[in-house]
Amino acid sequence: MRRDLCDGIGIARLLNATLVMPKFEVAAYWNESSGFADVFDVDYFIQQMTGFVRVAKELPPEFASKEPFPVDSSKRKGQFDYLESVLPSLLEHQYISFTPAMSQRRDRYPEYAKAAFCQGCYSALHLTKSLEKKASELLLAIPKPFLALHLRFEPDMVAYSQCEYTGLSPSSMEAIKAARGDKKPWTGDLAKIWRRRGKCPLTPKETAFILKALRIPTNTHIYLAAGDGIMEIEGLTSVYTNVVTKSALLSGEDFGNMHGNTKAALDYYVSINSDAYMATYFGNMDKMVAAMRAFKGLHKTLFLSRRAFSELTYMGFRGKRLARALWEAHRDDFVMGRGSALPDCFCEFKL
């Protein structure tokens, strides 16, 4: 949601359009409904965007009862020209809703659109005062120094990957089966190719093995930036015993009253302020966290290589030999303390 909002700001400036305060479509993710104002400080956002993009809290009366003309660019890849493809619809209908293209060359935006994108994404999006207070309390409660670990091994994540796993508990296998529905996993040679390409999420046990291979001490304080649905978590906590979660650090009442996206906002806040950040996946949150950490000059950010782990285990590497090979695979990124997590970010030069 944050990524699409950042893109929306840049595109609104590109089209010289007024941005109406967005509504989050979160039901598909969290089975709830909450809005921009539940997460971000609306007045601060509007004030910070002054001179960059016109922002309206609500639709003007002449559009309030109308449905926007939908423009879906989400499946478009490569170089996508919004001026050619979206501006005509905006001029014709005056009021549109759109989903940004999956892959964009934001570095090719005109300078004025880049400036709006950077201002919106890195300066204007502040959590609400109450949520930021809660996030600060959570950050303060975590023993220092600490590593924020974004671990993805939920049933829906595994089901989406179409990967098969052996050695999981019956309850995990049942949860994955339920999440799959009609989506069948790859089998035979296709399953091997898929796994060797690094498409399969790392299990907590595999994650712990890689952390040890990277010589991360087992008494390291780790904040688990994840939901409560992680399967096989004992594979990590049996090796790294100082793992904490937001549900354990926040009071039951506070935690119970929070929406799914506000919980995710807490993970984001802690992750961009952690001493180090590691992720087992390269998803939207990981990209946003890595970009913000790079923008802030916090370069101890690393993505664990699923592909390297899969390739090496496929080649028969085990035990100490596997650990040495994994260290070699991650060494340059790990020693530099930033690795592939550092994006080609033009924003640090624009503000």
C-alpha positions in Angstrom: 0.0 0.0 0.0 2.8 2.4 0.9 4.6 1.6 -2.4 1.5 2.2 -4.5 0.8 5.5 -2.6 4.4 6.7 -3.3 3.9 5.9 -7.0 0.5 7.6 -6.9 2.1 10.8 -5.6 4.7 10.9 -8.4 2.1 10.1 -11.1 -0.3 12.7 -9.8 2.4 15.3 -10.3 3.3 13.9 -13.6 -0.3 14.3 -14.8 -0.7 17.6 -13.0 -3.7 16.1 -11.2 -5.2 16.5 -7.7 -4.6 13.5 -5.5 -7.7 12.6 -3.4 -6.8 11.1 -0.1 -6.5 7.4 -0.9 -8.7 4.6 0.6 -6.9 1.4 1.5 -8.4 -1.8 0.1 -7.1 -4.0 2.9 -9.8 -6.6 3.2 -8.0 -9.0 0.9 -4.9 -8.9 3.2 -6.2 -8.4 6.8 -10.0 -9.1 6.6 -10.8 -5.7 7.9 -11.4 -2.1 6.7 -9.4 0.9 7.8 -8.3 4.0 6.1 -5.3 6.3 5.4 -6.0 8.3 8.6 -5.7 5.1 10.8 -2.0 4.9 9.8 -0.8 8.2 8.5 -1.0 11.8 9.8 -3.3 13.4 7.2 -2.7 17.0 8.0 1.0 16.6 8.1 0.9 14.8 4.7 -1.1 17.6 3.1 1.1 20.3 4.6 4.3 18.5 3.4 3.0 18.1 -0.1 2.2 21.8 -0.5 4.0 23.0 -3.6 4.5 19.5 -4.9 1.0 18.0 -5.4 -2.5 19.3 -4.7 -4.1 17.0 -2.2 -7.8 16.9 -1.3 -9.2 15.2 1.8 -12.6 14.6 0.1 -14.0 14.7 -3.4 -15.6 18.0 -4.6 -19.4 17.9 -4.6 -19.7 17.5 -8.3 -17.8 14.2 -8.1 -18.9 12.9 -4.7 -21.7 10.8 -6.0 -19.9 9.4 -9.0 -17.7 6.4 -9.4 -14.2 7.1 -10.8 -13.3 5.8 -14.2 -11.0 2.8 -13.5 -7.5 2.7 -15.1 -5.6 -0.5 -14.3 -1.9 -0.3 -15.3 -0.8 -3.0 -12.8 0.0 -5.6 -15.4 2.1 -3.3 -17.6 5.8 -3.9 -17.4 8.9 -2.2 -18.6 8.8 1.5 -19.7 5.2 2.7 -19.3 4.2 6.2 -20.4 1.4 7.6 -18.1 1.2 10.8 -20.2 0.3 8.8 -23.3 -1.8 6.1 -21.6 -3.5 7.6 -18.6 -3.7 11.4 -19.2 -6.3 11.1 -22.0 -8.6 9.2 -19.6 -8.1 11.8 -16.9 -8.9 14.7 -19.3 -12.0 12.9 -20.6 -13.5 11.7 -17.3 -11.9 14.3 -14.9 -12.0 11.7 -12.1 -10.1 8.4 -12.4 -8.8 5.7 -10.1 -5.7 3.8 -11.1 -3.4 1.0 -10.1 0.2 1.8 -10.9 2.3 -0.4 -13.2 4.2 -3.3 -11.6 7.5 -2.2 -13.0 8.4 1.5 -13.6 11.5 3.5 -14.4 11.0 6.2 -11.9 14.5 7.5 -12.6 13.1 8.6 -16.0 10.5 10.8 -14.5 10.9 14.6 -15.1 12.7 16.4 -12.3 9.4 17.9 -10.9 7.8 14.4 -10.7 10.9 12.9 -9.1 10.8 15.7 -6.5 7.1 15.1 -5.6 7.8 11.3 -5.4 10.7 11.8 -3.1 8.9 14.3 -0.9 5.9 12.2 -0.6 7.6 8.8 0.0 10.4 9.9 2.3 9.2 13.0 4.1 5.5 13.4 4.0 4.3 10.0 5.2 4.4 10.1 9.0 2.5 7.7 11.3 -0.3 9.2 13.3 0.9 10.6 16.6 -0.8 7.8 18.6 0.7 5.1 16.4 4.1 6.7 16.4 4.0 6.9 20.2 3.1 3.2 20.3 5.9 2.4 17.8 8.4 4.4 19.8 7.4 2.5 23.0 7.9 -0.8 21.2 11.3 0.2 19.9 12.3 1.3 23.4 11.2 -2.1 24.8 13.4 -4.1 22.5 16.8 -5.0 24.0 19.7 -3.3 22.2 21.5 -3.8 19.9 19.1 -5.8 17.9 18.5 -7.3 14.5 15.1 -7.0 12.9 14.3 -10.1 10.9 11.4 -10.2 8.4 10.6 -13.9 8.2 8.0 -15.1 5.7 6.7 -18.6 6.3 3.0 -18.3 6.6 0.6 -20.8 5.1 -0.6 -18.4 2.4 2.9 -17.5 1.5 3.9 -21.1 1.1 0.7 -21.8 -0.9 1.4 -18.9 -3.2 5.0 -20.1 -3.9 3.7 -23.5 -5.1 6.6 -25.2 -3.4 6.5 -28.6 -1.7 8.2 -29.1 1.7 9.1 -32.2 3.6 9.6 -32.6 7.4 7.0 -30.1 8.4 4.6 -30.8 11.3 1.2 -32.2 10.5 -0.5 -28.9 11.6 1.7 -26.9 9.2 1.0 -29.3 6.3 -2.7 -29.0 7.1 -2.6 -25.2 7.1 -0.7 -25.1 3.8 -3.2 -27.5 2.2 -6.1 -25.3 3.4 -4.4 -22.2 2.0 -3.7 -23.7 -1.4 -7.3 -24.4 -2.3 -7.2 -25.3 -6.0 -3.6 -24.0 -6.4 -1.5 -27.1 -6.8 2.3 -27.2 -6.0 4.9 -27.9 -8.7 6.0 -31.5 -8.9 8.9 -33.5 -10.5 11.5 -31.7 -12.5 9.5 -28.5 -12.6 9.5 -28.4 -8.7 13.3 -28.8 -8.7 13.8 -26.0 -11.3 11.4 -23.7 -9.4 13.3 -24.3 -6.1 16.7 -23.8 -7.7 15.6 -20.5 -9.0 15.1 -19.4 -5.4 11.3 -19.2 -5.5 10.6 -21.1 -2.3 10.4 -19.3 1.1 13.1 -20.2 3.6 11.8 -22.1 6.6 12.7 -20.8 10.1 15.1 -23.7 10.5 16.8 -22.9 7.2 16.9 -19.2 8.2 18.6 -20.1 11.5 21.2 -22.2 9.7 22.0 -19.2 7.3 22.3 -16.8 10.3 24.7 -19.2 12.0 26.7 -19.5 8.7 27.0 -15.7 8.7 28.4 -15.9 12.2 25.5 -14.1 13.8 25.8 -15.1 17.5 23.0 -17.2 18.8 22.5 -14.8 21.8 21.7 -11.9 19.4 18.5 -10.0 20.2 16.2 -10.5 17.3 12.9 -8.7 16.7 10.6 -10.8 14.5 9.0 -8.4 12.1 6.1 -10.7 11.1 2.6 -11.7 11.8 1.4 -14.3 14.2 0.9 -17.0 11.5 4.6 -18.0 11.1 4.8 -21.8 10.9 7.6 -23.9 12.3 9.0 -21.0 14.3 10.7 -23.4 16.8 13.2 -24.0 14.0 14.5 -20.4 14.7 13.8 -20.0 18.4 15.5 -23.3 19.4 18.7 -21.9 18.0 18.3 -18.1 18.6 16.7 -17.9 22.0 16.5 -14.1 22.3 13.6 -13.6 19.8 10.9 -11.1 20.6 7.7 -10.1 18.9 5.4 -7.1 19.1 2.6 -9.3 20.6 4.9 -10.2 23.5 6.1 -6.7 24.1 2.8 -4.8 23.8 0.0 -5.2 26.4 -2.8 -7.6 25.4 -5.3 -4.8 25.3 -3.2 -2.5 23.1 -2.4 -5.4 20.7 -5.9 -6.7 20.6 -7.3 -3.4 19.5 -4.9 -2.9 16.6 -5.8 -3.5 12.9 -3.6 -5.6 10.7 -2.1 -2.7 8.8 -1.3 -0.8 12.0 0.5 -3.8 13.2 2.4 -3.9 9.9 3.2 -0.2 10.4 4.8 -1.0 13.8 7.0 -3.7 12.1 8.0 -1.1 9.4 8.9 1.5 12.0 11.0 -0.9 14.1 12.7 -2.2 11.0 13.8 1.2 9.6 15.2 2.0 13.0 16.9 -1.3 13.9 20.6 -1.7 14.2 20.5 -4.2 11.4 17.8 -5.6 9.1 17.6 -9.0 7.4 14.8 -10.5 5.3 14.2 -14.0 4.0 12.2 -12.6 1.0 12.3 -9.7 -1.4 8.7 -8.4 -1.0 7.2 -5.0 -1.0 7.9 -4.3 2.7 11.5 -5.4 2.3 12.0 -3.0 -0.6 10.4 -0.1 1.2 12.4 -0.8 4.4 15.7 -1.2 2.5 15.0 2.0 0.6 14.2 4.0 3.7 17.2 2.6 5.5 19.4 3.6 2.6 17.9 7.0 2.5 18.7 7.4 6.2 22.2 6.1 5.8 21.5 2.8 7.7 23.2 0.3 5.4 23.3 -2.8 7.6 20.6 -4.4 5.5 20.8 -7.8 3.9 18.5 -10.2 2.0 19.2 -13.8 2.6 19.7 -15.7 -0.6 17.1 -18.4 -1.2 18.6 -19.2 -4.5 22.1 -19.8 -3.0 20.6 -22.0 -0.3 18.6 -24.0 -2.9 21.5 -24.4 -5.3 23.9 -25.5 -2.7 21.6 -28.0 -1.1 20.7 -29.4 -4.6 24.5 -29.9 -5.2 24.7 -32.0 -2.0 26.3 -29.5 0.3 25.5 -30.2 4.0 26.7 -29.3 7.5 30.0 -27.3 7.7 30.5 -27.4 4.0 27.1 -25.8 3.4 27.8 -23.2 6.0 31.1 -22.2 4.5 29.5 -22.0 1.0 26.7 -19.9 2.3 29.2 -17.5 4.0 31.0 -17.2 0.6 27.7 -16.5 -1.2 26.8 -13.7 1.2 30.2 -12.5 2.2 30.6 -9.4 0.0 27.1 -8.1 0.8 27.5 -8.9 4.5 30.9 -7.4 4.9 29.9 -4.2 3.1 26.9 -4.0 5.4 24.5 -3.0 2.6 24.6 -5.4 -0.3 21.8 -5.7 -2.8 19.4 -4.0 -0.4 20.8 -0.6 -1.4 18.6 0.7 -4.3 19.5 3.1 -7.0 17.9 5.9 -5.1 17.9 9.4 -6.7 15.9 10.8 -3.8 18.8 11.5 -1.6 20.0 14.1 -4.1 16.6 15.8 -4.5 15.5 17.0 -1.1 
